[in-house]
Amino acid sequence: MEKEYGKILVVDDETRMCESLKTLLSGVGYDVTTVREGEKAIEKINKDDFDLVITDIKMPRFDGMDILKSARSKDQEALVILMTGFASLESAVSAINQGAYDYLMKPIEFSDLKLTIRRGLEKRRSDQARNKLLTELKEKNLELRKRVAELDALYQAGKSLSSTEDLGVLLDRIVSLATEVIGAKTGSIMLIQRPENVLTIKSAIGLDSKIIEGTKLELGKSIAGYVAQNETPLIIEDIEKDRKFKRLSKKHYATKSLLCVPLKIKERVLGVINLSDKITGMPFSQDDLRLLTTFASQAAIAIDDAYHFEQSRKKVEELSILYDIASTLSTLENFERISDFIFERVKKIVEIDSALWFEWSEKEQKLSLAFCQGLENTKRDLQISLEKQEILDSDKLNTGIKGKLEEDSDFSQYLDSVSSFPIIAEGILHGVLSVGNRAHKIISEDQKHLISIIASQAASLYERQKSILNATRLLTMGNMVSEITHDLKKPLTNIKGTLQLLKEKWSDTEAKEKYFDMVEQEIFRLNDLTREIVNFSNPNKYELERKDIRLSLDRALNLVKRDLDTRKISLKKDLQEVPSIFINENEIMEVLLNIILNAIEAMPEGGELQVSLKSYQDPKKKGQFVQIGIADTGCGIAPENLNRIFDRYFTTKKEGTGLGLAVVERIVKAHGGFVSVKSELGKGTSFFVNLPAEQNSL
């Protein structure tokens, strides 16, 4: 016979009834417990679990209905069969309404009882199986919803990350999404810094700012360094119980459960994502690790894309700065202005806030501070003794300069960020540039190389400009000396001829005086020419600087304002915007005053002085020129004299020397320009001074 199974509680105040049911039911395989008091039955029900309860309705103190209520309050699906020897329709309806499985009359037929028990237990097992399936289905639905929510979160995260180009903003977004999706209290992203091979925190949530700024971990050391080096995700449920990292946790971690996942793209590790302590207080699970690993793969792609975008943007910015520097350097007059300009431009692409420019003395074998930027105290007597070979050795150069700067309060606090490199132009060492920043940010090798190139190219360009200016000055002086030497021949020839005539007519007193006067005049001319040669030998005579020609023109007009008012001459100006040009301001003032005063003298009865300024392109000379026009409404110049006005000593004035316009022409030629003139007798004269707009036109 097939054995039955199930745990049954029998409750009846009759001992015989309890023993009979226990014997019969145990005989077919049931595990039977009997109780004769209602109170003890309720205690048993609350303490143990029974598959079925069989109880008599009529009992003292606690009856069968009380036991039914207790069983149903503990388990809504509890099976309770009620027995009674005093059946009534009312009690039967009440029992069924309160959840009794069946209602049996005494005396009970065992076969009927056994069948009722079997059916009840089969129903209970069926209900339990159904409830279990429903519970499992509910759990699976919850898990499915969780997975869908995770996938949606990953999709939204990926969508959000792919639309972010700024690397800093992207890293903040990644940490925020990771902590939100996984449900962590603290999170951080650490990226590997090359070539140092250390991990630094680039973004974090829940960490102190001092920890963020001060953390630098070598690869292979600590949890993050281990994950970055081994390229495998790591989960630690309780770090205090973890044998491998327990010792490290005492020093570095105030957390128990954590996740660390590498940010890996192809075969390259960019860094790691760290999460610690779930908001729920529970340890992280393998599902959390799987989800974070999936998220990290998306994040790594976004970081790599943003990094390359940022690098491209930096390259464009660097090229733009380099173009700006290259196109502007030639307009700056001296190296101090060049150094200021370079410092301001380089600050835009490299994180520096101070610079020291040292000049190199080959003879004394030392560096002397020439200029500095970004410091309150710019007056410094800083000299560093270094040999040339030490300057060309990067390590020795940086050690030597840092050793000297340790004594300087402005630098001693951030010597770790100071970098120095030689300035070499045309193969010649000119000096050293040292830069630094107070944020202790180390300048990369690429950035050092870029700054070194800019500084050396600037020095090279400056030296080349100086060479061109010197060559131009020497060429101009040579041309002028050659012209003056040619002019010397004429008075010498005149003196020689006069002396021969004087020798022949020595006895003629009147003739002697005449010839002596002639010799004296020629000697004066020789003296003037010699003085002009001496003037040309002055090295500052044609020292050129970039100036605004309008300022010189306004200054000249202000000097003659009283003369204009006295002569009742009106002034008409037409001054266009023109570029600054290289001139010797004193020499050009002499040119302007010579021409303007000649114009005023040409209008004794009054008139109009017209002054114009413009720039133009000269196709014949292949260059841009600035033209100064000075016109009068005076007497004009006779056609036969027009070609002689620039000749030395030619004049139509009673008290004129004939040197003014000759000097004008020579000064303008020395500037690489030329003078032209138009005149109509009785209507006026116009002089045009044409000066090159660019220095290389000289």
Secondary structure, DSSP 8 states (H G I E B T S, - for coil): ------EEEEE-S-HHHHHHHHHHHHHTT-EEEEESSHHHHHHHHHHS--SEEEEES--SSS-HHHHHHHHHHH-TT--EEEEESS--HHHHHHHHHTT-SEEEESS--HHHHHHHHHHHHHHHHHHHHHHHHHHHHHHHHHHHHHHHHHHHHHHHHHHHHHT---HHHHHHHHHHHHHHHHTEEEEEEEEEETTTTEEEEEEEES--HHHHHH-EEETTSHHHHHHHHHT--EEES-GGG-TTTHHHHHHH---SSEEEEEEEETTEEEEEEEEEEETTSS---HHHHHHHHHHHHHHHHHHHHHHHHHHHHHHHHHHHHHHHHHHHHTT--SHHHHHHHHHHHHTTTS---EEEEEEEETTTTEEEEEEEES-S------EEE--HHHHHSHHHHHHHHHHHHTT-TTTGGGGGG-EEEEEEETTEEEEEEEEE-TT-----HHHHHHHHHHHHHHHHHHHHHHHHHHHHHHHHHHHHHHHHHHHHHHHHHHHHHHHHHHHHTTT-HHHHHHHHHHHHHHHHHHHHHHHHHHHHH-TTTT--EEE-HHHHHHHHHHHTHHHHHHTTEEEEEEE-----EEE-HHHHHHHHHHHHHHHHHT-TT-EEEEEEEEEEEETTTTEEEEEEEEE--SS---HHHHTTTTSTT---STT--S-HHHHHHHHHHHTT-EEEEEEETTTEEEEEEEEESSGGG-
